[in-house]
Amino acid sequence: MMPHSPSIVPEHTDREIYIVLDDFGLLAKVWRETNDADADRETLIQDLLDGQYEDPIRIVAFNTAQGWSRDVTKDIANELQEICAERGETPGSIEEFIREHARRRPTRQLRFQL
């Protein structure tokens, strides 16, 4: 009888998982390893704000139970841009990422009646 190998598929598969393509310059561009418990959107955002990634260039979300994946780079960049604007500072590790991927929202001009 052959020994049973543990599954590499997470127990809770019906959820969004986020992975980051990180650029290490001359070394390589790599999809970063992420602990299964830390592959959610909230943790990803916090890790990006904390400088856990060298030079993030692409972010993909997927859900294997539902059978989909999509590029969420612009969505994450926009969210980071809003958070950084609220905080009044942008960590150097994500400045270029935000500059390249965030959609700048036009400033709204308020009208005053005279």
C-alpha positions, -999 to +999 in steps of 0.1 A: +000+000+000+013+034-010+015+061+017-010+089+013+004+124+005-012+154+020-031+176-005-016+209-016-051+223-021-062+245+008-091+233+029-112+264+023-110+269-015-141+290-020-124+323-014-103+349-032-066+343-031-041+371-041-006+366-054+020+392-064+045+393-092+075+410-077+105+424-096+139+417-081+157+435-109+185+415-125+177+385-104+142+377-117+105+385-116+088+360-093+054+351-081+060+355-044+052+327-019+024+335+004+011+316+034-024+304+027-038+322+057-022+354+045-034+354+009-065+375+014-070+411+001-067+428+035-034+411+044-021+419+009-029+456+012-012+457+046+019+438+034+022+463+005+019+492+029+045+476+052+071+472+023+070+434+022+074+434-015+105+446-034+089+461-065+053+448-071+044+448-108+013+426-111-014+413-087-038+384-096-068+372-077-083+338-081-109+315-067-103+278-077-137+267-064-155+291-086-130+286-115-119+322-121-089+344-120-084+381-129-058+408-129-065+431-100-034+453-103-053+485-110-079+478-083-052+473-057-032+504-069-064+525-066-071+513-031-035+519-021-036+554-036-067+562-015-052+548+017-020+567+012-038+599+005-058+595+037-025+589+056-007+617+040+023+595+030+032+568+005+058+541+013+087+542-012+082+505-019+048+512-036+053+547-051+061+535-086+034+508-084+008+534-076+021+558-102+021+532-130-012+515-122-036+537-103-063+556-123-061+592-112-094+604-102-102+639-116-105+666-089-140+678-086-146+715-088-172+727-063-195+755-075-205+782-051-235+804-057-227+841-054 
